[in-house]
Structure formats: structure tokens, C-alpha cells
Amino acid sequence: MDDIEEKLSLDRSKLVAMALLLGKGRSVPDFTQTKVISKFLDVKDKCPKKIQSWKRSQLVRLQNYALRKLEWPEEYTEEKILPLLTLWDSLDISRGNTLVQHLAPYRIVKKRPRQGKNPNKTGRNVGNH
């Protein structure tokens, strides 16, 4: 056992953990940690078969959680979450739901030309030049 510990640079507890992860602990006859193995093999988590309703995420709570658990700055979290919240709001509005406080732009940075229309104000089609 000592030579394995030296070759892999792992102590006994790490070797036991690796054996459990690989499923090899059950096949070793003198492995006496049956209680530990049974705890790992006993699945107590149950996934719901159906989610009743989805709720819109709250940006500030997500920022606080990401800062606490992932050490993400608030700006980084906002950069990652804002497109998802925008998509959620767009889909929610298209379904006719207006009860929730949706995101609203405070200014338009760049107008997007309508497909097939000239971006100038004449309203002519692109092909009519």
C-alpha cells in the first residue's frame, strides 16, 4: 500500500475516495467501509417529474449569490444574466403577460433597420436605388 501511495502521491483517505468514485471499493474483500459505500450509493435526491411554474429570476439576488458563491463581480453577473432576463421578458410579453416588472430600455443605442428597408428616412426599398 505504501508504494501505491508514493507513486500516486495520495494518502489513504484519498485512495479510498478514488476507489469509491471508480466503484472499486466494493470488489476489494477486506474493504471494511461498507457503511461509507452504502451512504454514497443511497440516492436521496429526487427530481420533480414536472415543474409547476417557472418564475422570473431576480437580478439583484442572483448578483449577491454569484458574488458570495462564485466570487463573480456584480458587473460580470449582470453581463451573463441580462441576456437571459431579456429573453424571458420578451417571451413573457409576447404571451400577453404584463403583470411582472419587465426590463425596459431607457434609450436605444442603435436603431436596427427593418429587413428589406433602406436605413435612411425615405422608406424606399433597398433594391429601388
Biotite code that builds the C-alpha atoms (Angstrom):
import biotite.structure as struc

atoms = struc.array([
    struc.Atom([0.000, 0.000, 0.000], chain_id="A", res_id=1, res_name="MET", atom_name="CA", element="C"),
    struc.Atom([2.864, 2.367, 0.785], chain_id="A", res_id=2, res_name="ASP", atom_name="CA", element="C"),
    struc.Atom([4.350, 2.056, -2.700], chain_id="A", res_id=3, res_name="ASP", atom_name="CA", element="C"),
    struc.Atom([0.989, 2.976, -4.299], chain_id="A", res_id=4, res_name="ILE", atom_name="CA", element="C"),
    struc.Atom([0.700, 5.989, -2.016], chain_id="A", res_id=5, res_name="GLU", atom_name="CA", element="C"),
    struc.Atom([4.189, 7.097, -3.018], chain_id="A", res_id=6, res_name="GLU", atom_name="CA", element="C"),
    struc.Atom([3.708, 6.519, -6.751], chain_id="A", res_id=7, res_name="LYS", atom_name="CA", element="C"),
    struc.Atom([0.383, 8.358, -6.881], chain_id="A", res_id=8, res_name="LEU", atom_name="CA", element="C"),
    struc.Atom([1.270, 10.922, -4.200], chain_id="A", res_id=9, res_name="SER", atom_name="CA", element="C"),
    struc.Atom([-2.023, 10.166, -2.442], chain_id="A", res_id=10, res_name="LEU", atom_name="CA", element="C"),
    struc.Atom([-2.681, 9.313, 1.190], chain_id="A", res_id=11, res_name="ASP", atom_name="CA", element="C"),
    struc.Atom([-5.008, 6.509, 2.320], chain_id="A", res_id=12, res_name="ARG", atom_name="CA", element="C"),
    struc.Atom([-8.137, 8.676, 2.580], chain_id="A", res_id=13, res_name="SER", atom_name="CA", element="C"),
    struc.Atom([-7.683, 9.985, -0.965], chain_id="A", res_id=14, res_name="LYS", atom_name="CA", element="C"),
    struc.Atom([-7.141, 6.450, -2.266], chain_id="A", res_id=15, res_name="LEU", atom_name="CA", element="C"),
    struc.Atom([-10.356, 5.320, -0.553], chain_id="A", res_id=16, res_name="VAL", atom_name="CA", element="C"),
    struc.Atom([-12.241, 8.259, -2.076], chain_id="A", res_id=17, res_name="ALA", atom_name="CA", element="C"),
    struc.Atom([-10.850, 7.415, -5.509], chain_id="A", res_id=18, res_name="MET", atom_name="CA", element="C"),
    struc.Atom([-11.863, 3.760, -5.069], chain_id="A", res_id=19, res_name="ALA", atom_name="CA", element="C"),
    struc.Atom([-15.385, 4.843, -4.190], chain_id="A", res_id=20, res_name="LEU", atom_name="CA", element="C"),
    struc.Atom([-15.585, 7.120, -7.211], chain_id="A", res_id=21, res_name="LEU", atom_name="CA", element="C"),
    struc.Atom([-14.345, 4.380, -9.504], chain_id="A", res_id=22, res_name="LEU", atom_name="CA", element="C"),
    struc.Atom([-16.626, 1.773, -7.929], chain_id="A", res_id=23, res_name="GLY", atom_name="CA", element="C"),
    struc.Atom([-13.699, -0.449, -6.963], chain_id="A", res_id=24, res_name="LYS", atom_name="CA", element="C"),
    struc.Atom([-14.280, -0.333, -3.213], chain_id="A", res_id=25, res_name="GLY", atom_name="CA", element="C"),
    struc.Atom([-16.990, -2.980, -3.359], chain_id="A", res_id=26, res_name="ARG", atom_name="CA", element="C"),
    struc.Atom([-14.774, -5.525, -5.113], chain_id="A", res_id=27, res_name="SER", atom_name="CA", element="C"),
    struc.Atom([-11.977, -5.459, -2.505], chain_id="A", res_id=28, res_name="VAL", atom_name="CA", element="C"),
    struc.Atom([-12.658, -8.260, 0.039], chain_id="A", res_id=29, res_name="PRO", atom_name="CA", element="C"),
    struc.Atom([-11.070, -6.603, 3.084], chain_id="A", res_id=30, res_name="ASP", atom_name="CA", element="C"),
    struc.Atom([-12.616, -3.214, 2.396], chain_id="A", res_id=31, res_name="PHE", atom_name="CA", element="C"),
    struc.Atom([-14.483, -2.629, 5.666], chain_id="A", res_id=32, res_name="THR", atom_name="CA", element="C"),
    struc.Atom([-16.038, 0.706, 4.827], chain_id="A", res_id=33, res_name="GLN", atom_name="CA", element="C"),
    struc.Atom([-19.409, -0.788, 3.797], chain_id="A", res_id=34, res_name="THR", atom_name="CA", element="C"),
    struc.Atom([-21.343, 1.896, 5.686], chain_id="A", res_id=35, res_name="LYS", atom_name="CA", element="C"),
    struc.Atom([-19.496, 4.588, 3.765], chain_id="A", res_id=36, res_name="VAL", atom_name="CA", element="C"),
    struc.Atom([-20.148, 2.834, 0.462], chain_id="A", res_id=37, res_name="ILE", atom_name="CA", element="C"),
    struc.Atom([-23.847, 2.413, 1.225], chain_id="A", res_id=38, res_name="SER", atom_name="CA", element="C"),
    struc.Atom([-24.125, 6.131, 2.037], chain_id="A", res_id=39, res_name="LYS", atom_name="CA", element="C"),
    struc.Atom([-22.601, 7.018, -1.324], chain_id="A", res_id=40, res_name="PHE", atom_name="CA", element="C"),
    struc.Atom([-24.799, 4.556, -3.205], chain_id="A", res_id=41, res_name="LEU", atom_name="CA", element="C"),
    struc.Atom([-28.033, 5.583, -1.462], chain_id="A", res_id=42, res_name="ASP", atom_name="CA", element="C"),
    struc.Atom([-29.625, 8.267, -3.631], chain_id="A", res_id=43, res_name="VAL", atom_name="CA", element="C"),
    struc.Atom([-31.926, 10.514, -1.623], chain_id="A", res_id=44, res_name="LYS", atom_name="CA", element="C"),
    struc.Atom([-32.328, 13.331, -4.115], chain_id="A", res_id=45, res_name="ASP", atom_name="CA", element="C"),
    struc.Atom([-35.491, 13.175, -6.147], chain_id="A", res_id=46, res_name="LYS", atom_name="CA", element="C"),
    struc.Atom([-36.015, 15.208, -9.272], chain_id="A", res_id=47, res_name="CYS", atom_name="CA", element="C"),
    struc.Atom([-39.507, 16.561, -9.768], chain_id="A", res_id=48, res_name="PRO", atom_name="CA", element="C"),
    struc.Atom([-41.329, 14.924, -12.648], chain_id="A", res_id=49, res_name="LYS", atom_name="CA", element="C"),
    struc.Atom([-42.843, 18.222, -13.740], chain_id="A", res_id=50, res_name="LYS", atom_name="CA", element="C"),
    struc.Atom([-42.158, 21.811, -12.744], chain_id="A", res_id=51, res_name="ILE", atom_name="CA", element="C"),
    struc.Atom([-45.461, 23.507, -11.998], chain_id="A", res_id=52, res_name="GLN", atom_name="CA", element="C"),
    struc.Atom([-44.431, 27.027, -12.910], chain_id="A", res_id=53, res_name="SER", atom_name="CA", element="C"),
    struc.Atom([-41.292, 28.927, -13.739], chain_id="A", res_id=54, res_name="TRP", atom_name="CA", element="C"),
    struc.Atom([-40.587, 32.270, -12.151], chain_id="A", res_id=55, res_name="LYS", atom_name="CA", element="C"),
    struc.Atom([-38.505, 35.132, -13.433], chain_id="A", res_id=56, res_name="ARG", atom_name="CA", element="C"),
    struc.Atom([-35.081, 35.386, -11.827], chain_id="A", res_id=57, res_name="SER", atom_name="CA", element="C"),
    struc.Atom([-34.282, 38.389, -9.688], chain_id="A", res_id=58, res_name="GLN", atom_name="CA", element="C"),
    struc.Atom([-31.119, 40.094, -10.884], chain_id="A", res_id=59, res_name="LEU", atom_name="CA", element="C"),
    struc.Atom([-30.019, 41.521, -7.531], chain_id="A", res_id=60, res_name="VAL", atom_name="CA", element="C"),
    struc.Atom([-30.453, 38.192, -5.739], chain_id="A", res_id=61, res_name="ARG", atom_name="CA", element="C"),
    struc.Atom([-28.507, 36.419, -8.496], chain_id="A", res_id=62, res_name="LEU", atom_name="CA", element="C"),
    struc.Atom([-25.742, 39.008, -8.249], chain_id="A", res_id=63, res_name="GLN", atom_name="CA", element="C"),
    struc.Atom([-25.498, 38.541, -4.482], chain_id="A", res_id=64, res_name="ASN", atom_name="CA", element="C"),
    struc.Atom([-25.475, 34.754, -4.818], chain_id="A", res_id=65, res_name="TYR", atom_name="CA", element="C"),
    struc.Atom([-22.837, 34.768, -7.571], chain_id="A", res_id=66, res_name="ALA", atom_name="CA", element="C"),
    struc.Atom([-20.673, 37.154, -5.574], chain_id="A", res_id=67, res_name="LEU", atom_name="CA", element="C"),
    struc.Atom([-20.945, 35.003, -2.447], chain_id="A", res_id=68, res_name="ARG", atom_name="CA", element="C"),
    struc.Atom([-20.592, 31.547, -4.020], chain_id="A", res_id=69, res_name="LYS", atom_name="CA", element="C"),
    struc.Atom([-18.671, 32.121, -7.266], chain_id="A", res_id=70, res_name="LEU", atom_name="CA", element="C"),
    struc.Atom([-16.859, 35.360, -6.419], chain_id="A", res_id=71, res_name="GLU", atom_name="CA", element="C"),
    struc.Atom([-18.225, 36.952, -9.596], chain_id="A", res_id=72, res_name="TRP", atom_name="CA", element="C"),
    struc.Atom([-18.325, 40.758, -9.560], chain_id="A", res_id=73, res_name="PRO", atom_name="CA", element="C"),
    struc.Atom([-21.810, 42.233, -9.947], chain_id="A", res_id=74, res_name="GLU", atom_name="CA", element="C"),
    struc.Atom([-20.961, 43.610, -13.398], chain_id="A", res_id=75, res_name="GLU", atom_name="CA", element="C"),
    struc.Atom([-19.870, 40.183, -14.654], chain_id="A", res_id=76, res_name="TYR", atom_name="CA", element="C"),
    struc.Atom([-23.037, 38.529, -13.350], chain_id="A", res_id=77, res_name="THR", atom_name="CA", element="C"),
    struc.Atom([-25.136, 41.246, -14.953], chain_id="A", res_id=78, res_name="GLU", atom_name="CA", element="C"),
    struc.Atom([-23.332, 40.705, -18.267], chain_id="A", res_id=79, res_name="GLU", atom_name="CA", element="C"),
    struc.Atom([-24.126, 36.968, -18.149], chain_id="A", res_id=80, res_name="LYS", atom_name="CA", element="C"),
    struc.Atom([-27.686, 37.157, -16.787], chain_id="A", res_id=81, res_name="ILE", atom_name="CA", element="C"),
    struc.Atom([-29.089, 40.211, -18.579], chain_id="A", res_id=82, res_name="LEU", atom_name="CA", element="C"),
    struc.Atom([-29.486, 38.479, -21.992], chain_id="A", res_id=83, res_name="PRO", atom_name="CA", element="C"),
    struc.Atom([-31.407, 35.660, -20.288], chain_id="A", res_id=84, res_name="LEU", atom_name="CA", element="C"),
    struc.Atom([-33.666, 38.084, -18.438], chain_id="A", res_id=85, res_name="LEU", atom_name="CA", element="C"),
    struc.Atom([-34.265, 39.988, -21.665], chain_id="A", res_id=86, res_name="THR", atom_name="CA", element="C"),
    struc.Atom([-35.232, 36.775, -23.444], chain_id="A", res_id=87, res_name="LEU", atom_name="CA", element="C"),
    struc.Atom([-37.523, 35.814, -20.561], chain_id="A", res_id=88, res_name="TRP", atom_name="CA", element="C"),
    struc.Atom([-39.214, 39.216, -20.623], chain_id="A", res_id=89, res_name="ASP", atom_name="CA", element="C"),
    struc.Atom([-39.608, 39.166, -24.415], chain_id="A", res_id=90, res_name="SER", atom_name="CA", element="C"),
    struc.Atom([-41.238, 35.742, -24.335], chain_id="A", res_id=91, res_name="LEU", atom_name="CA", element="C"),
    struc.Atom([-43.394, 36.695, -21.361], chain_id="A", res_id=92, res_name="ASP", atom_name="CA", element="C"),
    struc.Atom([-44.627, 39.885, -23.056], chain_id="A", res_id=93, res_name="ILE", atom_name="CA", element="C"),
    struc.Atom([-45.312, 38.007, -26.308], chain_id="A", res_id=94, res_name="SER", atom_name="CA", element="C"),
    struc.Atom([-47.543, 35.626, -24.319], chain_id="A", res_id=95, res_name="ARG", atom_name="CA", element="C"),
    struc.Atom([-49.536, 38.605, -23.079], chain_id="A", res_id=96, res_name="GLY", atom_name="CA", element="C"),
    struc.Atom([-48.260, 38.662, -19.501], chain_id="A", res_id=97, res_name="ASN", atom_name="CA", element="C"),
    struc.Atom([-47.809, 42.199, -18.257], chain_id="A", res_id=98, res_name="THR", atom_name="CA", element="C"),
    struc.Atom([-48.163, 41.636, -14.523], chain_id="A", res_id=99, res_name="LEU", atom_name="CA", element="C"),
    struc.Atom([-44.448, 41.191, -13.867], chain_id="A", res_id=100, res_name="VAL", atom_name="CA", element="C"),
    struc.Atom([-41.995, 44.077, -13.718], chain_id="A", res_id=101, res_name="GLN", atom_name="CA", element="C"),
    struc.Atom([-40.205, 43.610, -17.037], chain_id="A", res_id=102, res_name="HIS", atom_name="CA", element="C"),
    struc.Atom([-36.941, 45.179, -18.065], chain_id="A", res_id=103, res_name="LEU", atom_name="CA", element="C"),
    struc.Atom([-37.422, 48.350, -20.071], chain_id="A", res_id=104, res_name="ALA", atom_name="CA", element="C"),
    struc.Atom([-34.782, 50.140, -22.143], chain_id="A", res_id=105, res_name="PRO", atom_name="CA", element="C"),
    struc.Atom([-34.098, 53.715, -21.138], chain_id="A", res_id=106, res_name="TYR", atom_name="CA", element="C"),
    struc.Atom([-32.619, 54.568, -24.557], chain_id="A", res_id=107, res_name="ARG", atom_name="CA", element="C"),
    struc.Atom([-31.992, 52.998, -27.952], chain_id="A", res_id=108, res_name="ILE", atom_name="CA", element="C"),
    struc.Atom([-28.295, 52.986, -28.761], chain_id="A", res_id=109, res_name="VAL", atom_name="CA", element="C"),
    struc.Atom([-28.565, 51.941, -32.397], chain_id="A", res_id=110, res_name="LYS", atom_name="CA", element="C"),
    struc.Atom([-31.691, 51.531, -34.459], chain_id="A", res_id=111, res_name="LYS", atom_name="CA", element="C"),
    struc.Atom([-31.926, 48.284, -36.342], chain_id="A", res_id=112, res_name="ARG", atom_name="CA", element="C"),
    struc.Atom([-33.107, 48.695, -39.942], chain_id="A", res_id=113, res_name="PRO", atom_name="CA", element="C"),
    struc.Atom([-36.155, 46.673, -40.851], chain_id="A", res_id=114, res_name="ARG", atom_name="CA", element="C"),
    struc.Atom([-35.451, 43.800, -43.198], chain_id="A", res_id=115, res_name="GLN", atom_name="CA", element="C"),
    struc.Atom([-35.594, 44.878, -46.825], chain_id="A", res_id=116, res_name="GLY", atom_name="CA", element="C"),
    struc.Atom([-35.800, 48.576, -45.977], chain_id="A", res_id=117, res_name="LYS", atom_name="CA", element="C"),
    struc.Atom([-33.228, 51.279, -46.587], chain_id="A", res_id=118, res_name="ASN", atom_name="CA", element="C"),
    struc.Atom([-31.854, 52.619, -43.302], chain_id="A", res_id=119, res_name="PRO", atom_name="CA", element="C"),
    struc.Atom([-32.329, 56.225, -44.465], chain_id="A", res_id=120, res_name="ASN", atom_name="CA", element="C"),
    struc.Atom([-35.599, 58.001, -43.694], chain_id="A", res_id=121, res_name="LYS", atom_name="CA", element="C"),
    struc.Atom([-37.057, 57.874, -47.225], chain_id="A", res_id=122, res_name="THR", atom_name="CA", element="C"),
    struc.Atom([-38.581, 54.466, -46.608], chain_id="A", res_id=123, res_name="GLY", atom_name="CA", element="C"),
    struc.Atom([-37.573, 53.167, -50.044], chain_id="A", res_id=124, res_name="ARG", atom_name="CA", element="C"),
    struc.Atom([-36.762, 49.512, -50.581], chain_id="A", res_id=125, res_name="ASN", atom_name="CA", element="C"),
    struc.Atom([-33.075, 48.637, -50.875], chain_id="A", res_id=126, res_name="VAL", atom_name="CA", element="C"),
    struc.Atom([-33.491, 47.283, -54.409], chain_id="A", res_id=127, res_name="GLY", atom_name="CA", element="C"),
    struc.Atom([-35.041, 50.523, -55.799], chain_id="A", res_id=128, res_name="ASN", atom_name="CA", element="C"),
    struc.Atom([-31.848, 52.632, -55.974], chain_id="A", res_id=129, res_name="HIS", atom_name="CA", element="C"),
])
